[in-house]
Amino acid sequence: MSASPAVTTDHSKAKADDAHSHGVVPAASRAERTTSFDVADFPMPTGREEDWRFTPIKQLAGPLADAPVTATPTLTLDTLPAGIVFTQIDVDDARRRSVRAASDRAGAVASSHALRGMLMSVEPGAVVSRPVEIGGALDGGPFRTHFVAEIGEGAEVTLIARYTGTAELSEFMSIDLAPRAHLNLVLIDETTTETVFLNDLAARLGRDAKLKCSIIGLGSAIARRNTTVVMNGEGAEVDLYGLYFANDGQHIENRVFVDHVAPRCRSRVAYKGALAGETARTVWIGDVLIRAEAEGTDTYELNRNLLLTGGARADSVPNLEIETGEIEGAGHASATGRFDDEQMFYLRSRGIPEDEARKMVVRGFFADIVHEIGVPHVEQGLMRAIDRELGAVHE
């Protein structure tokens, strides 16, 4: 079951000037924006900038400050299977190994003030049958982290990273997939609603590499994620999935940029969110750039938002910039709608209690995103977490 959208846009074979019709900076300029590990290259935002106009800047003075920290999160790590090494490295080394520099001030602050870098490397050809799980327990902070993952040629692995607790965290992540590497990356934010979490993630895909990345946002008072994927090798594929649930007082912001550099690559982006409460806010910005050399590109991005109560607000801005006419397909869709009273009436008329009916509708709304994770115990835990979020709506 799904929401009946109040506002819907759906475009196939979108033209290069579609982004201008939204009154925002087109995706081409996104690729040209500053990248640097020097905090001074990113002035403190005021909220008037295009990149920050939806963000509650006044509440981010601490996470965006160019100031040292004294602690790192406590990490728990599975016993690692053969072919995987997880180690601490010097921060300068972490920067050298990263696929690019930070794309905003939060990423630059994270890298500049991380006490050490963290490196996960997967040997070429290693096929890891069970998921690797990393837990980050946040307690106090502030924390600054720089994480680097290097997936060797032909390697296959699933990585689950989960944050819990309460803190202020700024994080920079670099994900490098060599040719024919496959990575299923699951990032879960289950922190408390006192947490502020800023993330800048950069991924680079080599020839015929495949990345599936699921970003789950259930915690944090403020969560802002910049996710950039560069399709650097011919035949690369990426599937980006997002699931978020914002209650009163929460601001959850996802900014996605897929940069098609090489020809004959495929990208799919699908994010879904639910909002409940007068001060619940979500933001989704989806930018896709198809460069002149990227002939044969096949791309589509989608964002759906379900408003469970009055007052909640979801901003959704998809953008396409296309520099070549030789593509397989390019499009986007965005819809925001209120909870469907007709569906509720139908279920109630068949003897299903209101709370259970609401769960059924919301579970159905999120089901396709959850099932893409591909790790049964994570999928089951996520459905339980969604039920808890729903339970808090009427408490």
C-alpha positions in Angstrom: 0.0 0.0 0.0 1.2 3.5 -0.6 0.2 7.1 0.0 -2.0 9.0 -2.4 0.3 11.8 -3.6 -0.9 15.4 -3.3 1.8 16.6 -5.6 3.5 14.5 -8.2 6.0 15.1 -11.0 7.2 12.4 -13.3 9.5 12.9 -16.2 11.2 10.5 -18.7 13.9 11.5 -21.2 14.2 14.8 -19.2 15.8 17.7 -21.0 19.0 19.4 -19.8 17.2 22.5 -18.7 14.8 20.7 -16.3 16.8 21.7 -13.3 16.3 25.4 -14.1 12.5 24.9 -13.9 12.8 24.2 -10.2 14.5 27.6 -9.6 17.7 26.0 -8.2 21.3 25.7 -9.2 21.5 23.0 -11.9 23.5 19.8 -11.4 26.3 20.9 -13.7 27.3 23.5 -11.1 27.2 20.9 -8.4 30.2 19.1 -10.1 32.1 22.4 -10.2 31.7 23.3 -6.6 34.7 23.4 -4.2 36.3 20.3 -2.9 38.9 20.6 -0.2 40.2 19.3 3.1 41.0 22.9 4.2 38.2 24.2 6.4 39.1 27.8 5.4 38.0 27.0 1.8 34.4 26.7 3.0 33.1 29.9 4.7 30.8 29.4 7.6 27.3 29.2 6.0 24.6 31.7 6.8 21.6 29.8 5.5 21.3 32.0 2.4 23.5 29.7 0.3 21.8 27.3 -2.1 23.5 24.3 -0.4 22.3 25.4 3.0 19.0 27.1 2.5 17.0 24.2 4.0 19.3 23.5 6.9 18.9 24.9 10.4 22.2 26.6 10.5 21.8 28.3 13.9 21.9 24.8 15.5 25.2 23.8 13.7 27.7 26.2 15.1 29.5 23.4 17.0 29.6 20.8 14.3 30.8 23.3 11.7 33.4 25.0 14.0 37.1 24.8 13.0 38.1 23.5 16.4 40.0 20.5 17.7 38.4 17.5 19.5 39.8 15.1 22.1 37.9 11.9 21.6 36.8 9.3 19.0 33.7 7.1 19.0 33.9 3.7 20.6 33.8 1.1 17.8 32.8 -2.5 18.0 33.8 -4.8 15.1 33.0 -8.3 14.1 35.7 -11.0 13.9 36.9 -10.2 10.4 36.8 -13.0 7.7 39.8 -13.7 5.6 40.5 -11.1 3.0 39.5 -8.0 5.0 41.7 -5.7 7.1 40.5 -3.0 9.4 43.1 -0.7 10.8 43.9 2.8 12.1 45.9 5.1 9.8 47.4 8.6 10.0 44.9 11.3 9.0 47.2 12.5 6.2 47.3 9.0 4.8 43.5 8.9 5.0 43.3 12.0 2.9 45.8 10.7 0.3 43.7 7.5 0.0 40.4 9.3 -0.4 38.7 9.4 -3.7 38.3 13.1 -3.5 38.4 15.9 -0.9 35.4 17.1 1.2 32.5 18.7 -0.7 31.3 20.9 2.2 32.4 22.5 5.4 31.2 19.6 7.5 33.3 17.1 5.6 36.4 19.4 5.8 35.9 19.8 9.6 35.6 16.1 10.0 38.8 15.3 8.2 40.8 18.2 9.6 40.0 17.4 13.2 39.8 13.6 13.1 42.3 12.2 15.6 43.1 9.3 13.2 41.8 7.7 10.1 40.1 4.4 9.8 40.8 2.1 6.9 38.9 -1.0 5.7 40.6 -2.8 2.8 39.3 -5.9 1.0 41.8 -8.0 -1.0 41.3 -8.3 -4.7 39.1 -11.4 -5.5 37.9 -11.9 -2.0 34.3 -13.0 -1.8 33.0 -12.5 1.7 29.8 -14.6 2.3 28.7 -13.0 5.6 28.1 -9.3 6.3 30.8 -7.3 8.2 29.2 -5.2 10.9 30.7 -2.1 12.6 29.0 -0.4 15.6 29.7 3.1 16.6 28.7 4.0 20.2 28.4 7.8 20.5 28.7 9.1 24.1 29.3 12.8 24.5 31.7 14.0 21.9 32.1 16.1 19.9 33.5 13.6 17.4 35.2 14.0 14.1 35.9 10.9 11.9 37.5 10.0 8.6 36.7 6.5 7.2 38.2 5.0 4.1 37.1 1.8 2.4 39.1 0.2 -0.5 37.4 -2.7 -2.2 39.9 -4.6 -4.4 39.3 -5.7 -8.0 36.7 -8.4 -8.2 36.0 -8.5 -4.5 32.5 -8.8 -3.0 31.4 -7.7 0.5 28.5 -6.4 2.5 29.3 -3.8 5.2 26.9 -2.6 7.8 27.8 0.4 9.9 25.4 1.4 12.7 25.6 4.5 15.0 23.8 4.6 18.4 23.9 6.9 21.4 24.0 10.6 21.8 26.7 13.0 20.5 27.7 15.6 17.9 29.4 13.9 15.0 30.9 15.2 11.8 32.1 12.4 9.4 33.9 12.1 6.1 33.7 8.7 4.2 35.6 7.6 1.1 34.5 4.5 -0.8 36.7 3.2 -3.6 35.6 0.3 -5.8 38.1 -1.2 -8.1 37.0 -2.8 -11.4 34.4 -5.5 -11.0 34.2 -5.0 -7.2 30.8 -5.3 -5.6 29.8 -3.6 -2.3 26.5 -3.7 -0.4 26.8 -0.8 2.0 24.2 -0.3 4.8 24.5 2.9 6.9 22.1 3.1 9.9 21.5 6.1 12.1 19.8 4.9 15.3 21.1 7.7 17.5 18.9 9.6 20.0 17.0 12.7 19.1 19.6 14.8 20.9 22.3 13.9 18.3 23.6 16.1 15.5 25.0 14.1 12.7 26.7 15.5 9.6 28.1 13.2 6.9 30.0 13.7 3.6 30.3 10.5 1.6 32.2 10.1 -1.7 32.2 6.9 -3.7 34.1 6.2 -6.9 33.3 3.2 -9.1 35.7 1.5 -11.5 34.9 -0.4 -14.6 31.9 -2.9 -14.1 31.9 -2.2 -10.4 28.6 -2.4 -8.5 27.6 -0.4 -5.4 24.3 -0.8 -3.5 24.1 1.7 -0.7 21.2 1.9 1.8 21.0 4.9 4.1 18.7 4.6 7.0 17.8 7.7 9.1 15.8 7.1 12.2 17.6 9.1 14.9 19.3 12.5 15.3 17.7 15.9 16.0 19.6 17.1 12.9 21.0 14.7 10.3 22.5 16.0 7.0 24.1 13.7 4.5 25.9 14.6 1.3 26.3 11.5 -0.8 28.3 11.7 -4.0 28.9 8.7 -6.4 31.2 9.1 -9.4 30.7 6.6 -12.2 34.3 6.5 -13.2 34.5 3.3 -15.2 32.5 2.0 -18.1 29.7 -0.4 -17.2 29.5 0.6 -13.5 26.2 0.4 -11.7 24.9 2.0 -8.5 21.7 1.6 -6.5 21.2 4.2 -3.8 18.3 3.6 -1.4 17.2 5.9 1.5 14.7 5.4 4.3 14.0 8.1 6.9 11.4 8.8 9.6 11.2 12.3 11.2 9.1 13.0 14.3 8.6 16.3 16.0 11.8 18.3 16.4 13.8 16.3 13.8 15.4 17.6 10.6 16.6 14.9 8.2 18.4 16.1 5.1 19.7 14.0 2.2 21.7 15.4 -0.7 22.5 13.0 -3.5 24.8 13.6 -6.5 25.4 10.9 -9.1 28.1 12.0 -11.6 28.1 9.9 -14.8 31.6 10.3 -16.2 32.1 7.1 -18.1 29.9 5.6 -20.8 27.3 2.9 -20.5 26.7 3.1 -16.7 23.5 2.6 -14.8 22.2 4.4 -11.7 19.0 4.1 -9.7 18.1 6.4 -6.7 15.1 5.7 -4.5 14.5 7.5 -1.2 11.3 7.3 0.9 10.4 9.2 4.1 7.6 9.4 6.6 7.0 12.5 8.8 4.9 13.0 11.9 4.5 16.1 14.0 4.2 19.9 13.4 8.0 20.4 13.5 9.1 17.3 11.6 11.2 18.4 8.6 12.9 16.4 5.8 14.9 17.5 2.7 15.9 15.5 -0.3 18.0 17.0 -3.1 18.7 14.6 -6.0 21.3 15.8 -8.6 22.3 13.7 -11.6 24.9 14.9 -14.1 25.4 13.0 -17.4 28.6 14.3 -19.0 29.3 14.6 -22.7 31.5 11.4 -22.6 28.9 9.3 -20.8 27.0 7.9 -23.8 24.6 5.1 -23.1 23.8 6.2 -19.6 20.7 4.8 -17.9 19.5 6.7 -14.8 16.4 7.3 -12.8 15.8 8.9 -9.4 12.7 8.8 -7.2 11.7 10.4 -3.9 8.4 9.7 -2.0 7.3 11.3 1.2 4.3 10.3 3.4 2.9 13.0 5.8 1.3 11.2 8.8 0.2 14.4 10.6 -0.5 18.1 9.9 2.3 20.6 10.1 5.1 18.2 8.8 7.1 19.5 5.8 9.0 17.6 3.2 11.1 19.5 0.6 12.0 17.4 -2.5 14.1 18.8 -5.4 15.2 16.4 -8.2 17.6 17.8 -10.9 18.9 16.4 -14.2 21.7 17.9 -16.3 22.4 16.1 -19.5 25.3 17.0 -21.8 24.8 14.3 -24.4 21.8 13.1 -26.4 23.1 9.6 -26.7 21.6 8.0 -23.6 19.5 5.0 -22.8 17.2 6.9 -20.5 17.1 9.6 -17.8 14.2 10.6 -15.6 13.0 11.5 -12.1 9.9 11.4 -10.0 8.9 13.2 -6.7 5.7 13.0 -4.7 4.6 14.1 -1.3 1.2 13.1 0.0 -0.8 12.8 3.2 -1.8 9.6 4.9 -4.6 8.0 2.8 -7.8 8.2 4.8 -9.6 5.9 2.3 -7.1 3.2 2.9 -7.6 3.6 6.6 -11.4 3.4 6.3 -11.1 0.3 4.1 -8.9 -1.5 6.7 -11.0 -0.3 9.7 -14.2 -1.5 8.0 -12.7 -5.0 7.9 -12.1 -5.1 11.6 -8.5 -4.0 11.7 -7.7 -1.7 14.7 -6.5 1.8 13.8 -3.0 1.4 15.1 -2.5 -1.9 13.3 -4.0 -0.4 10.1 -1.6 2.5 10.3 1.3 0.1 10.7 0.2 -1.9 7.7 0.1 1.2 5.4 3.4 2.6 6.5 5.1 -0.9 6.4 3.8 -1.3 2.8 5.1 2.2 1.9 8.6 1.3 3.1 8.7 -2.4 2.2 10.5 -2.2 -1.2 13.3 -0.1 0.3 13.7 -2.4 3.3 13.8 -5.5 1.1 16.6 -4.1 -1.0 19.0 -4.2 2.0 19.4 -8.0 1.5 20.4 -8.8 5.1 17.4 -10.5 6.8 18.2 -9.7 10.4 18.8 -6.0 9.5 15.5 -5.9 7.5 13.6 -7.4 10.5 15.1 -5.0 13.0 14.4 -2.1 10.7 10.7 -3.0 10.5 10.5 -3.2 14.3 12.2 0.2 14.5 9.6 1.7 12.1 6.9 0.3 14.4 8.5 2.0 17.3 8.6 5.3 15.4 4.9 4.9 14.7 4.2 4.1 18.3 5.7 7.4 19.3 3.5 9.4 16.9 0.5 9.3 19.3 2.2 9.1 22.7 
